[in-house]
Amino acid sequence: MLTGKQRAYLRGLANTMETILIIGKGEITDNIIMQADTALTARELIKAKTLETSAYSSREAADIIAEKCGADVVQVIGSKFVLYRMNPDEPKITLPKVKKK
């Protein structure tokens, strides 16, 4: 689970990223899940987009893909969304630490 500070940090990183996953019309297939899973393993942070012809809203698509890939939804704005999953073997992104009270 991400904190607000970590989410803000990831949103900043995703700001300059290119969209690498596009959800078109039809169902979210195993192939789309596999692409997202592979991209999350390689990059840890991905930006995706749902087309107007998609049967899913951006929030629905983000939630479905995040659940199936074990990722966190960082942000959903309009037709775009950002997902994050830490790579346990080779972490690429260092999140801000959580302060304990």
Buried (B, 14 or more C-beta within 10 A) or exposed (E): EBEEEBBEBBBEBBEEEEEEBEBEEEEBEEEBBEBBBEBBBEBBBBBBBBEEEBEBEBEBBBBBBBEBBEBBBBBBEEBBBBBBBBEEEEEEBEBEEEEEE
